[in-house]
Amino acid sequence: MQDIIEMLEIVTGDTSVPKNIRKALTEARDKLKSNDEPSVKISSAVYSLDSVSEDINMPMHARTQIWTILSALEAIKTE
């Protein structure tokens, strides 16, 4: 889980990513750091990321990183 949070922080720090997307990434990171049950944390983060993953203004490298993060979260969720 810590690796996913670090990946989110890297993409959030990228100034080429639009502000609305960085906000959604920050929300997802905060949800993963919360004290909720793991399944709730992951589902909330996936929802936040999924809502911006198809944003037309997102640079391709950021989209790839978000897809990687979503895949990692889904893998954890199915364990």
Biopython code that builds the backbone (N, CA, C, O; Angstrom):
import numpy as np
from Bio.PDB.StructureBuilder import StructureBuilder

atoms = [
    (1, "MET", "N", (0.832, -1.190, 0.000)),
    (1, "MET", "CA", (0.000, 0.000, 0.000)),
    (1, "MET", "C", (0.881, 1.260, 0.000)),
    (1, "MET", "O", (0.554, 2.255, -0.648)),
    (2, "GLN", "N", (1.985, 1.204, 0.725)),
    (2, "GLN", "CA", (2.879, 2.365, 0.790)),
    (2, "GLN", "C", (3.463, 2.697, -0.586)),
    (2, "GLN", "O", (3.655, 3.869, -0.911)),
    (3, "ASP", "N", (3.743, 1.681, -1.387)),
    (3, "ASP", "CA", (4.272, 1.917, -2.737)),
    (3, "ASP", "C", (3.259, 2.671, -3.595)),
    (3, "ASP", "O", (3.627, 3.548, -4.376)),
    (4, "ILE", "N", (1.996, 2.326, -3.447)),
    (4, "ILE", "CA", (0.938, 2.988, -4.211)),
    (4, "ILE", "C", (0.818, 4.447, -3.786)),
    (4, "ILE", "O", (0.653, 5.333, -4.625)),
    (5, "ILE", "N", (0.900, 4.693, -2.484)),
    (5, "ILE", "CA", (0.833, 6.067, -1.975)),
    (5, "ILE", "C", (2.007, 6.887, -2.527)),
    (5, "ILE", "O", (1.838, 8.049, -2.896)),
    (6, "GLU", "N", (3.182, 6.279, -2.579)),
    (6, "GLU", "CA", (4.352, 6.976, -3.129)),
    (6, "GLU", "C", (4.175, 7.282, -4.616)),
    (6, "GLU", "O", (4.557, 8.359, -5.075)),
    (7, "MET", "N", (3.599, 6.343, -5.370)),
    (7, "MET", "CA", (3.344, 6.590, -6.790)),
    (7, "MET", "C", (2.360, 7.744, -6.962)),
    (7, "MET", "O", (2.533, 8.587, -7.843)),
    (8, "LEU", "N", (1.330, 7.781, -6.122)),
    (8, "LEU", "CA", (0.362, 8.878, -6.175)),
    (8, "LEU", "C", (1.037, 10.217, -5.892)),
    (8, "LEU", "O", (0.736, 11.219, -6.542)),
    (9, "GLU", "N", (1.937, 10.231, -4.934)),
    (9, "GLU", "CA", (2.637, 11.473, -4.591)),
    (9, "GLU", "C", (3.538, 11.938, -5.735)),
    (9, "GLU", "O", (3.679, 13.140, -5.960)),
    (10, "ILE", "N", (4.138, 11.013, -6.447)),
    (10, "ILE", "CA", (4.981, 11.377, -7.589)),
    (10, "ILE", "C", (4.148, 12.038, -8.679)),
    (10, "ILE", "O", (4.535, 13.076, -9.214)),
    (11, "VAL", "N", (3.008, 11.441, -9.008)),
    (11, "VAL", "CA", (2.159, 12.010, -10.059)),
    (11, "VAL", "C", (1.568, 13.337, -9.592)),
    (11, "VAL", "O", (1.432, 14.269, -10.385)),
    (12, "THR", "N", (1.216, 13.428, -8.313)),
    (12, "THR", "CA", (0.660, 14.671, -7.772)),
    (12, "THR", "C", (1.684, 15.802, -7.857)),
    (12, "THR", "O", (1.306, 16.955, -8.065)),
    (13, "GLY", "N", (2.943, 15.501, -7.703)),
    (13, "GLY", "CA", (3.988, 16.504, -7.763)),
    (13, "GLY", "C", (4.357, 16.941, -9.168)),
    (13, "GLY", "O", (5.123, 17.889, -9.337)),
    (14, "ASP", "N", (3.828, 16.269, -10.175)),
    (14, "ASP", "CA", (4.122, 16.588, -11.569)),
    (14, "ASP", "C", (3.300, 17.806, -11.998)),
    (14, "ASP", "O", (2.072, 17.741, -12.062)),
    (15, "THR", "N", (3.978, 18.909, -12.289)),
    (15, "THR", "CA", (3.266, 20.140, -12.637)),
    (15, "THR", "C", (2.676, 20.120, -14.045)),
    (15, "THR", "O", (1.924, 21.026, -14.404)),
    (16, "SER", "N", (2.999, 19.113, -14.846)),
    (16, "SER", "CA", (2.385, 19.018, -16.173)),
    (16, "SER", "C", (0.986, 18.407, -16.105)),
    (16, "SER", "O", (0.244, 18.423, -17.087)),
    (17, "VAL", "N", (0.633, 17.868, -14.937)),
    (17, "VAL", "CA", (-0.697, 17.287, -14.731)),
    (17, "VAL", "C", (-1.640, 18.415, -14.319)),
    (17, "VAL", "O", (-1.307, 19.196, -13.428)),
    (18, "PRO", "N", (-2.817, 18.514, -14.955)),
    (18, "PRO", "CA", (-3.766, 19.578, -14.607)),
    (18, "PRO", "C", (-4.174, 19.547, -13.132)),
    (18, "PRO", "O", (-4.160, 18.503, -12.480)),
    (19, "LYS", "N", (-4.530, 20.709, -12.644)),
    (19, "LYS", "CA", (-4.824, 20.894, -11.224)),
    (19, "LYS", "C", (-5.985, 20.013, -10.744)),
    (19, "LYS", "O", (-5.920, 19.462, -9.645)),
    (20, "ASN", "N", (-7.040, 19.875, -11.549)),
    (20, "ASN", "CA", (-8.190, 19.069, -11.129)),
    (20, "ASN", "C", (-7.812, 17.592, -10.965)),
    (20, "ASN", "O", (-8.357, 16.896, -10.109)),
    (21, "ILE", "N", (-6.885, 17.131, -11.786)),
    (21, "ILE", "CA", (-6.432, 15.740, -11.695)),
    (21, "ILE", "C", (-5.547, 15.560, -10.471)),
    (21, "ILE", "O", (-5.657, 14.560, -9.761)),
    (22, "ARG", "N", (-4.668, 16.530, -10.226)),
    (22, "ARG", "CA", (-3.824, 16.455, -9.025)),
    (22, "ARG", "C", (-4.681, 16.460, -7.765)),
    (22, "ARG", "O", (-4.343, 15.802, -6.782)),
    (23, "LYS", "N", (-5.789, 17.199, -7.790)),
    (23, "LYS", "CA", (-6.696, 17.229, -6.644)),
    (23, "LYS", "C", (-7.312, 15.843, -6.409)),
    (23, "LYS", "O", (-7.388, 15.382, -5.270)),
    (24, "ALA", "N", (-7.744, 15.191, -7.474)),
    (24, "ALA", "CA", (-8.315, 13.849, -7.349)),
    (24, "ALA", "C", (-7.269, 12.851, -6.865)),
    (24, "ALA", "O", (-7.584, 11.952, -6.086)),
    (25, "LEU", "N", (-6.034, 13.002, -7.317)),
    (25, "LEU", "CA", (-4.958, 12.123, -6.870)),
    (25, "LEU", "C", (-4.666, 12.333, -5.381)),
    (25, "LEU", "O", (-4.407, 11.377, -4.650)),
    (26, "THR", "N", (-4.709, 13.577, -4.947)),
    (26, "THR", "CA", (-4.503, 13.882, -3.531)),
    (26, "THR", "C", (-5.612, 13.283, -2.684)),
    (26, "THR", "O", (-5.358, 12.740, -1.609)),
    (27, "GLU", "N", (-6.852, 13.384, -3.174)),
    (27, "GLU", "CA", (-7.988, 12.786, -2.455)),
    (27, "GLU", "C", (-7.816, 11.270, -2.350)),
    (27, "GLU", "O", (-8.066, 10.690, -1.294)),
    (28, "ALA", "N", (-7.397, 10.636, -3.425)),
    (28, "ALA", "CA", (-7.188, 9.184, -3.419)),
    (28, "ALA", "C", (-6.094, 8.811, -2.424)),
    (28, "ALA", "O", (-6.234, 7.841, -1.679)),
    (29, "ARG", "N", (-5.009, 9.578, -2.412)),
    (29, "ARG", "CA", (-3.911, 9.325, -1.470)),
    (29, "ARG", "C", (-4.399, 9.467, -0.026)),
    (29, "ARG", "O", (-4.079, 8.639, 0.827)),
    (30, "ASP", "N", (-5.172, 10.517, 0.238)),
    (30, "ASP", "CA", (-5.687, 10.735, 1.592)),
    (30, "ASP", "C", (-6.624, 9.608, 2.020)),
    (30, "ASP", "O", (-6.631, 9.213, 3.186)),
    (31, "LYS", "N", (-7.412, 9.091, 1.082)),
    (31, "LYS", "CA", (-8.316, 7.984, 1.402)),
    (31, "LYS", "C", (-7.517, 6.728, 1.740)),
    (31, "LYS", "O", (-7.894, 5.971, 2.635)),
    (32, "LEU", "N", (-6.419, 6.509, 1.029)),
    (32, "LEU", "CA", (-5.584, 5.338, 1.312)),
    (32, "LEU", "C", (-4.881, 5.459, 2.660)),
    (32, "LEU", "O", (-4.569, 4.450, 3.292)),
    (33, "LYS", "N", (-4.631, 6.685, 3.098)),
    (33, "LYS", "CA", (-3.981, 6.904, 4.392)),
    (33, "LYS", "C", (-4.963, 6.927, 5.559)),
    (33, "LYS", "O", (-4.546, 6.966, 6.716)),
    (34, "SER", "N", (-6.261, 6.904, 5.267)),
    (34, "SER", "CA", (-7.268, 7.003, 6.325)),
    (34, "SER", "C", (-7.294, 5.745, 7.196)),
    (34, "SER", "O", (-6.628, 4.754, 6.899)),
    (35, "ASN", "N", (-8.066, 5.806, 8.263)),
    (35, "ASN", "CA", (-8.160, 4.688, 9.205)),
    (35, "ASN", "C", (-9.335, 3.762, 8.911)),
    (35, "ASN", "O", (-9.704, 2.950, 9.759)),
    (36, "ASP", "N", (-9.920, 3.871, 7.738)),
    (36, "ASP", "CA", (-11.033, 3.006, 7.366)),
    (36, "ASP", "C", (-10.543, 1.583, 7.110)),
    (36, "ASP", "O", (-9.343, 1.307, 7.098)),
    (37, "GLU", "N", (-11.506, 0.698, 6.908)),
    (37, "GLU", "CA", (-11.158, -0.684, 6.554)),
    (37, "GLU", "C", (-10.437, -0.684, 5.212)),
    (37, "GLU", "O", (-10.721, 0.163, 4.365)),
    (38, "PRO", "N", (-9.520, -1.606, 5.001)),
    (38, "PRO", "CA", (-8.770, -1.638, 3.736)),
    (38, "PRO", "C", (-9.658, -1.684, 2.491)),
    (38, "PRO", "O", (-9.368, -1.008, 1.504)),
    (39, "SER", "N", (-10.721, -2.463, 2.525)),
    (39, "SER", "CA", (-11.583, -2.552, 1.339)),
    (39, "SER", "C", (-12.271, -1.222, 1.047)),
    (39, "SER", "O", (-12.464, -0.865, -0.115)),
    (40, "VAL", "N", (-12.640, -0.494, 2.090)),
    (40, "VAL", "CA", (-13.284, 0.815, 1.919)),
    (40, "VAL", "C", (-12.276, 1.822, 1.378)),
    (40, "VAL", "O", (-12.595, 2.610, 0.488)),
    (41, "LYS", "N", (-11.064, 1.796, 1.917)),
    (41, "LYS", "CA", (-10.019, 2.711, 1.458)),
    (41, "LYS", "C", (-9.725, 2.499, -0.021)),
    (41, "LYS", "O", (-9.640, 3.454, -0.793)),
    (42, "ILE", "N", (-9.572, 1.249, -0.399)),
    (42, "ILE", "CA", (-9.221, 0.932, -1.783)),
    (42, "ILE", "C", (-10.360, 1.296, -2.731)),
    (42, "ILE", "O", (-10.123, 1.873, -3.793)),
    (43, "SER", "N", (-11.589, 0.964, -2.354)),
    (43, "SER", "CA", (-12.726, 1.285, -3.213)),
    (43, "SER", "C", (-12.882, 2.787, -3.409)),
    (43, "SER", "O", (-13.169, 3.248, -4.514)),
    (44, "SER", "N", (-12.693, 3.548, -2.338)),
    (44, "SER", "CA", (-12.790, 5.003, -2.426)),
    (44, "SER", "C", (-11.698, 5.574, -3.318)),
    (44, "SER", "O", (-11.953, 6.468, -4.125)),
    (45, "ALA", "N", (-10.493, 5.064, -3.176)),
    (45, "ALA", "CA", (-9.381, 5.541, -3.996)),
    (45, "ALA", "C", (-9.597, 5.188, -5.470)),
    (45, "ALA", "O", (-9.334, 6.007, -6.350)),
    (46, "VAL", "N", (-10.069, 3.983, -5.734)),
    (46, "VAL", "CA", (-10.336, 3.562, -7.111)),
    (46, "VAL", "C", (-11.395, 4.458, -7.736)),
    (46, "VAL", "O", (-11.271, 4.853, -8.895)),
    (47, "TYR", "N", (-12.423, 4.777, -6.982)),
    (47, "TYR", "CA", (-13.491, 5.645, -7.482)),
    (47, "TYR", "C", (-12.933, 7.021, -7.865)),
    (47, "TYR", "O", (-13.263, 7.556, -8.923)),
    (48, "SER", "N", (-12.085, 7.588, -6.999)),
    (48, "SER", "CA", (-11.496, 8.901, -7.276)),
    (48, "SER", "C", (-10.604, 8.864, -8.521)),
    (48, "SER", "O", (-10.655, 9.762, -9.361)),
    (49, "LEU", "N", (-9.802, 7.830, -8.624)),
    (49, "LEU", "CA", (-8.882, 7.720, -9.756)),
    (49, "LEU", "C", (-9.607, 7.405, -11.053)),
    (49, "LEU", "O", (-9.253, 7.922, -12.113)),
    (50, "ASP", "N", (-10.611, 6.563, -10.967)),
    (50, "ASP", "CA", (-11.356, 6.181, -12.163)),
    (50, "ASP", "C", (-12.071, 7.380, -12.778)),
    (50, "ASP", "O", (-12.217, 7.469, -13.997)),
    (51, "SER", "N", (-12.514, 8.298, -11.923)),
    (51, "SER", "CA", (-13.243, 9.462, -12.418)),
    (51, "SER", "C", (-12.366, 10.380, -13.269)),
    (51, "SER", "O", (-12.883, 11.092, -14.130)),
    (52, "VAL", "N", (-11.048, 10.379, -13.046)),
    (52, "VAL", "CA", (-10.162, 11.258, -13.817)),
    (52, "VAL", "C", (-9.274, 10.502, -14.802)),
    (52, "VAL", "O", (-8.546, 11.129, -15.573)),
    (53, "SER", "N", (-9.317, 9.184, -14.794)),
    (53, "SER", "CA", (-8.384, 8.413, -15.628)),
    (53, "SER", "C", (-8.595, 8.624, -17.120)),
    (53, "SER", "O", (-7.681, 8.386, -17.909)),
    (54, "GLU", "N", (-9.764, 9.059, -17.515)),
    (54, "GLU", "CA", (-10.047, 9.283, -18.936)),
    (54, "GLU", "C", (-10.102, 10.763, -19.298)),
    (54, "GLU", "O", (-10.586, 11.118, -20.373)),
    (55, "ASP", "N", (-9.617, 11.621, -18.420)),
    (55, "ASP", "CA", (-9.635, 13.065, -18.682)),
    (55, "ASP", "C", (-8.828, 13.374, -19.932)),
    (55, "ASP", "O", (-7.693, 12.923, -20.086)),
    (56, "ILE", "N", (-9.420, 14.135, -20.804)),
    (56, "ILE", "CA", (-8.812, 14.463, -22.093)),
    (56, "ILE", "C", (-7.552, 15.316, -21.959)),
    (56, "ILE", "O", (-6.679, 15.276, -22.827)),
    (57, "ASN", "N", (-7.456, 16.078, -20.885)),
    (57, "ASN", "CA", (-6.326, 16.991, -20.706)),
    (57, "ASN", "C", (-5.123, 16.357, -20.008)),
    (57, "ASN", "O", (-4.106, 17.019, -19.800)),
    (58, "MET", "N", (-5.236, 15.102, -19.653)),
    (58, "MET", "CA", (-4.152, 14.449, -18.919)),
    (58, "MET", "C", (-3.030, 14.047, -19.867)),
    (58, "MET", "O", (-3.280, 13.475, -20.928)),
    (59, "PRO", "N", (-1.784, 14.351, -19.480)),
    (59, "PRO", "CA", (-0.648, 13.895, -20.288)),
    (59, "PRO", "C", (-0.597, 12.361, -20.311)),
    (59, "PRO", "O", (-0.989, 11.709, -19.344)),
    (60, "MET", "N", (-0.122, 11.806, -21.395)),
    (60, "MET", "CA", (-0.117, 10.346, -21.566)),
    (60, "MET", "C", (0.704, 9.642, -20.492)),
    (60, "MET", "O", (0.313, 8.570, -20.029)),
    (61, "HIS", "N", (1.830, 10.220, -20.086)),
    (61, "HIS", "CA", (2.655, 9.553, -19.070)),
    (61, "HIS", "C", (1.914, 9.481, -17.726)),
    (61, "HIS", "O", (2.066, 8.507, -16.989)),
    (62, "ALA", "N", (1.126, 10.492, -17.410)),
    (62, "ALA", "CA", (0.359, 10.482, -16.162)),
    (62, "ALA", "C", (-0.774, 9.462, -16.247)),
    (62, "ALA", "O", (-1.071, 8.775, -15.269)),
    (63, "ARG", "N", (-1.397, 9.367, -17.405)),
    (63, "ARG", "CA", (-2.481, 8.390, -17.597)),
    (63, "ARG", "C", (-1.954, 6.975, -17.389)),
    (63, "ARG", "O", (-2.609, 6.151, -16.750)),
    (64, "THR", "N", (-0.772, 6.696, -17.931)),
    (64, "THR", "CA", (-0.153, 5.381, -17.768)),
    (64, "THR", "C", (0.122, 5.084, -16.299)),
    (64, "THR", "O", (-0.116, 3.971, -15.830)),
    (65, "GLN", "N", (0.623, 6.079, -15.576)),
    (65, "GLN", "CA", (0.898, 5.890, -14.153)),
    (65, "GLN", "C", (-0.397, 5.653, -13.371)),
    (65, "GLN", "O", (-0.428, 4.824, -12.462)),
    (66, "ILE", "N", (-1.451, 6.369, -13.716)),
    (66, "ILE", "CA", (-2.728, 6.176, -13.020)),
    (66, "ILE", "C", (-3.274, 4.788, -13.299)),
    (66, "ILE", "O", (-3.804, 4.139, -12.397)),
    (67, "TRP", "N", (-3.153, 4.323, -14.537)),
    (67, "TRP", "CA", (-3.601, 2.960, -14.853)),
    (67, "TRP", "C", (-2.803, 1.927, -14.073)),
    (67, "TRP", "O", (-3.357, 0.921, -13.629)),
    (68, "THR", "N", (-1.508, 2.165, -13.903)),
    (68, "THR", "CA", (-0.673, 1.263, -13.113)),
    (68, "THR", "C", (-1.135, 1.241, -11.662)),
    (68, "THR", "O", (-1.220, 0.179, -11.045)),
    (69, "ILE", "N", (-1.433, 2.419, -11.122)),
    (69, "ILE", "CA", (-1.916, 2.515, -9.735)),
    (69, "ILE", "C", (-3.257, 1.807, -9.590)),
    (69, "ILE", "O", (-3.473, 1.072, -8.626)),
    (70, "LEU", "N", (-4.157, 2.024, -10.546)),
    (70, "LEU", "CA", (-5.470, 1.357, -10.499)),
    (70, "LEU", "C", (-5.310, -0.165, -10.548)),
    (70, "LEU", "O", (-6.005, -0.883, -9.829)),
    (71, "SER", "N", (-4.410, -0.654, -11.382)),
    (71, "SER", "CA", (-4.172, -2.097, -11.476)),
    (71, "SER", "C", (-3.643, -2.650, -10.159)),
    (71, "SER", "O", (-4.054, -3.726, -9.724)),
    (72, "ALA", "N", (-2.736, -1.919, -9.528)),
    (72, "ALA", "CA", (-2.184, -2.360, -8.242)),
    (72, "ALA", "C", (-3.271, -2.380, -7.169)),
    (72, "ALA", "O", (-3.332, -3.303, -6.357)),
    (73, "LEU", "N", (-4.127, -1.360, -7.170)),
    (73, "LEU", "CA", (-5.226, -1.324, -6.179)),
    (73, "LEU", "C", (-6.213, -2.473, -6.404)),
    (73, "LEU", "O", (-6.681, -3.092, -5.448)),
    (74, "GLU", "N", (-6.520, -2.747, -7.654)),
    (74, "GLU", "CA", (-7.438, -3.845, -7.964)),
    (74, "GLU", "C", (-6.825, -5.184, -7.548)),
    (74, "GLU", "O", (-7.537, -6.066, -7.069)),
    (75, "ALA", "N", (-5.525, -5.340, -7.725)),
    (75, "ALA", "CA", (-4.849, -6.582, -7.316)),
    (75, "ALA", "C", (-4.930, -6.763, -5.812)),
    (75, "ALA", "O", (-5.162, -7.874, -5.336)),
    (76, "ILE", "N", (-4.743, -5.695, -5.061)),
    (76, "ILE", "CA", (-4.845, -5.771, -3.606)),
    (76, "ILE", "C", (-6.282, -6.072, -3.186)),
    (76, "ILE", "O", (-6.524, -6.841, -2.255)),
    (77, "LYS", "N", (-7.216, -5.460, -3.880)),
    (77, "LYS", "CA", (-8.635, -5.618, -3.545)),
    (77, "LYS", "C", (-9.099, -7.070, -3.721)),
    (77, "LYS", "O", (-9.947, -7.540, -2.963)),
    (78, "THR", "N", (-8.557, -7.774, -4.703)),
    (78, "THR", "CA", (-8.986, -9.143, -4.959)),
    (78, "THR", "C", (-8.281, -10.181, -4.090)),
    (78, "THR", "O", (-8.647, -11.356, -4.101)),
    (79, "GLU", "N", (-7.277, -9.749, -3.343)),
    (79, "GLU", "CA", (-6.541, -10.699, -2.470)),
    (79, "GLU", "C", (-7.387, -11.103, -1.294)),
    (79, "GLU", "O", (-6.945, -11.889, -0.456)),
]
sb = StructureBuilder()
sb.init_structure("model")
sb.init_model(0)
sb.init_chain("A")
sb.init_seg("    ")
for serial, (resi, resn, name, xyz) in enumerate(atoms, 1):
    if name == "N":
        sb.init_residue(resn, " ", resi, " ")
    sb.init_atom(name, np.array(xyz, "f"), 0.0, 1.0, " ", f" {name:<3s}", serial, name[0])
structure = sb.get_structure()
